[in-house]
Amino acid sequence: MEDKTLRCLQNKSPRFTLGSVGPYDIQVNSLNILMRDEQVSDEVMNSICDILSKDRPGVVHINCQALTKILDGSKRAKSHYFLKNNILERATEVFGVYLENGNHWSFFHCNVDRRCITYFNSLGETEWQCQAIAQHWSAFAASRGVKGEWDLKTTKHNLQTDSVSCGIHTLAFATEFLKAGGFITSFQCPVIQQERMRLSSHLFESLDRTKKCGICAKNISGRKKMACTCGAVLHVLCAATPMCYICQEDSNPLAQISLPASDTAAHSADPDVLVETSASDEGSALQQGWQKRCSTQCAAAA
């Protein structure tokens, strides 16, 4: 991601949906928090882990909400109604991030075949934490038909020195651990701010921006559409130029993004075919009242 795009995000509506990674929607605020000196949000932690699991056969990511219930020893986690599928049936490895005490991120990984758990805590791993995690995971695995003892190991690493970077340490460790196939003997977290920017860039570039309009953020399916120069997909009715909300100039607030008049909008016979815009489209003037008109026209087209 270019610096210009990063700067642009800071001036955009915080709740605007940029795109998604699997089932997780990423808003402008999600990335802004990741870039700032703040604790990383759930959807970002889940999304990056989901990205890390791709192209790794047999490696299954379990979302932080489910994993936290399991490692906290929740009775619900041992219920047959917990999780739709038995993840241990199809996985050789399971990993995810664990939200401890509701305010601290840590990393969990298990090799199902070897019955081996790896636990990483940027503040350091205590004996009682390790015992509790092994006990609770063992109980969950047994409820899914995988019985037996589990060994737990930790990795030598530097410690977190502030109150908000646990998510960055955790994601950096997850990246290195999975890249090395689980075989690392020590870990040194990169410079925090540099790692924040790397993760932000990686997440933005991995977003699926084809499911929702890059201007109104509503579902794209079933409506005439076109492509932004950055690859985002837009409703034809929303766009006077092939530019999504993020690619518009920083000085254009959300309510001023351009919409074409109904008789000048690009058309396509097939709503699933992208419409190519001409150079004249790019010269369309900005029009006021974007939010109201976009909602009205999208509703009429539905």
Secondary structure, DSSP 4 states (H G I P E B T S, - for coil): --HHHHHHHTTS-TT-EEEEETTEEEEHHHHHHHHTTSPPPHHHHHHHHHHHHTT-TTEEE--HHHHHHHHTT-GGGGSTTSSSS-HHHH-SEEEEEEEETTTEEEEEEEETTTTEEEEE-TT---HHHHHHHHHHHHHHHHHTT--S--EEE--EEPPP-SSS-HHHHHHHHHHHHHHTTT--SEE-PPPHHHHHHHHHHHHHHH-B-SSB-TTT-SB-TTS-EEE-TTS-EEEGGG-SSS--TTTS-TT--GGG-----TTTS---SSTTSEEPPPGGGGGPPP-S-HHHHHHHHHHHH-
